Every structure is written in C-alpha cells, then in structure tokens.
C-alpha cells in the first residue's frame, strides 16, 4: 500500500493532493477520507490505495499514519533564552515599533521590509515570553 504526505487539502472544496513517497502527486477526494474525518492536515503522513481516475491517480481508502507536525508542540519544547540575550532583541523591536508608528501617523503602512522585520521580531519575542509561561 503506497504512503505519502499531504501536500494540499481544501476542506471547503472537498479535495486535495498527496505527494506519494514515489514522487507522484495523487488526487484525494473527501469520500476517500477515514470515517469521521472532514479534512487532512498539510504534512500528515498517510497510507492509501490507488485507482486510475479520469485525470490520473486517485487515492482511495486513506488511512492516517502520523499527524502533521504541530507548531504549538514545537514551541512548547523550545528553551527560553537567558534574559540578557533577549534585551537587544526587545530594544530592536522597540525601534521598529517607533518607526512604524511614525508611518502610521502619516496615514501609511511601513514599507514591506520593515513590516516583515517587525512581524518576525514580534513573533520571536512573543515565543520567548510564552516559553516561560
């Protein structure tokens, strides 16, 4: 029985694709999901039968082998940085927030690079504070 990872699944449309371990993409319809399942998580390992459909290989009788990796679980396992190592990160974050607030007061969002750096810094600091909670 072939195995693979869920590459994409759209619960609203009721279909997706599995990348088989052999390298081919296999179509998956919601009717092939295990009983009680309404969707497949991206990255989940599955086992399935294959049938030839109108447009190529189609998965039948999908069985979940491993859940998709959980971001929440991986964050919980992270080690918290020492407080003195976090100080420059927080100071940089404050600087980014100050420059962003100036742009926002003028009625425009900061440029893309500043926005991405700010979002990344906010997530990183939030993860550090959350790791100790």
C-alpha positions as CSV (number, residue, x, y, z in Angstrom):
1,X,0.0,0.0,0.0
2,X,1.5,3.4,-1.0
3,X,2.3,6.0,1.5
4,X,3.0,9.8,1.3
5,X,2.5,13.2,2.8
6,X,-0.5,15.5,2.4
7,X,0.7,18.3,0.1
8,X,-2.6,20.3,0.0
9,X,-6.2,19.8,1.1
10,X,-9.1,22.2,0.8
11,X,-11.9,21.3,3.2
12,X,-14.4,23.6,1.6
13,X,-13.9,22.1,-1.9
14,X,-13.5,18.6,-0.5
15,X,-10.3,17.5,-2.3
16,X,-6.5,17.8,-2.2
17,X,-3.3,16.1,-3.2
18,X,-0.9,13.7,-1.5
19,X,2.8,13.5,-2.6
20,X,3.5,9.8,-2.6
21,X,6.9,8.5,-1.5
22,X,7.5,7.5,-5.1
23,X,7.3,11.2,-6.1
24,X,3.9,11.3,-7.8
25,X,1.0,13.6,-6.8
26,X,-2.1,11.7,-6.1
27,X,-5.6,13.3,-6.1
28,X,-7.6,12.8,-2.8
29,X,-11.4,13.3,-2.7
30,X,-13.2,13.7,0.6
31,X,-15.0,10.4,0.0
32,X,-11.7,8.6,0.5
33,X,-11.1,10.1,4.0
34,X,-11.4,7.9,7.1
35,X,-14.8,7.8,8.7
36,X,-15.3,10.9,10.8
37,X,-12.5,12.9,9.1
38,X,-13.5,16.0,7.3
39,X,-10.0,17.2,6.2
40,X,-6.4,16.3,6.0
41,X,-3.7,18.4,7.6
42,X,-0.8,19.5,5.4
43,X,2.2,17.4,6.1
44,X,0.3,14.5,7.6
45,X,1.6,11.1,6.7
46,X,-1.0,8.8,5.1
47,X,-1.4,5.4,3.6
48,X,-3.8,4.8,0.7
49,X,-4.9,2.6,-2.2
50,X,-4.6,4.0,-5.7
51,X,-7.0,3.8,-8.6
52,X,-6.8,5.3,-12.0
53,X,-9.2,8.2,-12.2
54,X,-10.3,10.4,-15.2
55,X,-7.3,12.7,-14.7
56,X,-4.7,10.3,-13.3
57,X,-4.0,8.6,-10.0
58,X,-6.6,8.9,-7.3
59,X,-6.3,7.9,-3.6
60,X,-8.8,5.5,-2.1
61,X,-9.3,4.4,1.5
62,X,-6.9,6.9,3.0
63,X,-5.6,6.0,6.4
64,X,-3.8,8.5,8.7
65,X,-0.3,7.3,9.8
66,X,1.1,10.3,11.6
67,X,-0.4,13.7,12.4
68,X,1.1,16.8,10.8
69,X,3.8,18.4,12.9
70,X,2.3,20.8,15.4
71,X,3.7,24.3,15.7
72,X,2.3,24.6,19.2
73,X,4.0,21.4,20.4
74,X,7.4,22.5,18.9
75,X,7.1,25.9,20.6
76,X,6.5,24.3,23.9
77,X,9.7,22.3,23.6
78,X,11.9,25.3,22.9
79,X,14.3,26.5,25.5
80,X,13.9,30.1,26.8
81,X,16.9,32.4,26.1
82,X,18.6,34.0,29.0
83,X,17.1,37.4,29.8
84,X,20.3,39.3,29.0
85,X,20.3,37.8,25.5
86,X,16.8,39.0,24.9
87,X,17.5,42.6,25.8
88,X,18.9,43.7,22.3
89,X,16.1,41.9,20.6
90,X,13.5,43.8,22.6
91,X,15.3,47.1,22.0
92,X,15.4,46.5,18.3
93,X,11.7,45.7,18.4
94,X,11.0,49.0,20.2
95,X,12.9,50.8,17.5
96,X,10.9,49.1,14.7
97,X,7.7,49.9,16.5
98,X,8.6,53.5,16.9
99,X,9.4,53.9,13.2
100,X,6.3,52.1,12.3
101,X,4.1,54.3,14.4
102,X,5.5,57.4,12.7
103,X,4.5,55.9,9.3
104,X,1.0,55.0,10.6
105,X,0.5,58.5,12.0
106,X,1.2,59.8,8.5
107,X,-1.6,57.6,7.1
108,X,0.5,54.9,5.5
109,X,1.9,51.5,6.5
110,X,5.6,50.9,6.8
111,X,7.4,49.5,3.7
112,X,7.4,45.8,3.1
113,X,10.9,45.1,4.6
114,X,10.1,47.0,7.8
115,X,6.7,45.2,8.1
116,X,8.3,41.8,7.7
117,X,11.1,42.5,10.1
118,X,8.6,43.8,12.7
119,X,6.3,40.8,12.3
120,X,9.3,38.4,12.7
121,X,10.6,40.3,15.8
122,X,7.2,40.3,17.4
123,X,6.8,36.6,16.9
124,X,10.2,35.8,18.2
125,X,9.8,37.9,21.3
126,X,6.3,36.5,21.9
127,X,7.7,33.0,21.6
128,X,10.3,33.7,24.2
129,X,7.8,35.2,26.7
130,X,5.4,32.4,26.0
131,X,8.1,29.7,26.6
132,X,8.4,30.7,30.2
133,X,4.6,30.8,30.9
